[in-house]
Amino acid sequence: MIRNIEEKDIPVILNWYNWYIKNSSATFETEELTLDEFKQRVSFITEKYPWIILEEEDKPVGYAYYSDFNSRQAYACTVDLAIYLEPNACHHGYGKTLMKEMIDIARKYGYKNIVSLVTAGNIASEKLHERFGFIKKATFEEIGYKHNQWLAVSYYYL
């Protein structure tokens, strides 16, 4: 089941997000977020954009949201997509379900473009985006430094 985020979800998905901060390069944040910081982020984003939760057997297994691609007004037709799964819920098709729903939401809300930043080498995310027709438009080498290594980011566009 897909539904909008609720207050009760925030601590659960914050735990996932902090796991990604500590253990992966999927996010370029390096410091774990507090519950208050994450609540503020959710509140700020959901004032303008949808943030959805995917549940399996009444438990969240993934989430997705849009945010500003760029804060300048002329970019209002373009959104930045983020999808995160419960760390043990990868490779079950949840990413595909969330991606399909988010593309449908973009069309419903009239967004012309979806941009997604993917850490180069994140094969599962790269394949997911390509499966839904996203095109890799650019890769920026050594644009971030995390876990003692330089990282590249690819911009995927639909």
Secondary structure in CASP SS format (residue, H / E / C, confidence):
PFRMAT SS
TARGET T0000
AUTHOR 0000-0000-0000
METHOD secondary structure of the structure
MODEL  1
M C 1.00
I E 1.00
R E 1.00
N E 1.00
I C 1.00
E C 1.00
E C 1.00
K C 1.00
D H 1.00
I H 1.00
P H 1.00
V H 1.00
I H 1.00
L H 1.00
N H 1.00
W H 1.00
Y H 1.00
N H 1.00
W H 1.00
Y H 1.00
I H 1.00
K H 1.00
N H 1.00
S C 1.00
S C 1.00
A C 1.00
T C 1.00
F C 1.00
E C 1.00
T C 1.00
E C 1.00
E C 1.00
L C 1.00
T C 1.00
L H 1.00
D H 1.00
E H 1.00
F H 1.00
K H 1.00
Q H 1.00
R H 1.00
V H 1.00
S H 1.00
F H 1.00
I H 1.00
T H 1.00
E C 1.00
K C 1.00
Y C 1.00
P C 1.00
W E 1.00
I E 1.00
I E 1.00
L E 1.00
E E 1.00
E E 1.00
E C 1.00
D C 1.00
K E 1.00
P E 1.00
V E 1.00
G E 1.00
Y E 1.00
A E 1.00
Y E 1.00
Y E 1.00
S E 1.00
D E 1.00
F C 1.00
N C 1.00
S C 1.00
R C 1.00
Q H 1.00
A H 1.00
Y H 1.00
A C 1.00
C C 1.00
T E 1.00
V E 1.00
D E 1.00
L E 1.00
A E 1.00
I E 1.00
Y E 1.00
L E 1.00
E C 1.00
P C 1.00
N C 1.00
A C 1.00
C C 1.00
H C 1.00
H C 1.00
G C 1.00
Y H 1.00
G H 1.00
K H 1.00
T H 1.00
L H 1.00
M H 1.00
K H 1.00
E H 1.00
M H 1.00
I H 1.00
D H 1.00
I H 1.00
A H 1.00
R H 1.00
K H 1.00
Y H 1.00
G C 1.00
Y C 1.00
K C 1.00
N E 1.00
I E 1.00
V E 1.00
S E 1.00
L E 1.00
V E 1.00
T E 1.00
A C 1.00
G C 1.00
N C 1.00
I H 1.00
A H 1.00
S H 1.00
E H 1.00
K H 1.00
L H 1.00
H H 1.00
E H 1.00
R H 1.00
F C 1.00
G C 1.00
F C 1.00
I E 1.00
K E 1.00
K E 1.00
A E 1.00
T E 1.00
F E 1.00
E E 1.00
E E 1.00
I E 1.00
G E 1.00
Y E 1.00
K E 1.00
H C 1.00
N C 1.00
Q E 1.00
W E 1.00
L E 1.00
A E 1.00
V E 1.00
S E 1.00
Y E 1.00
Y E 1.00
Y E 1.00
L C 1.00
END
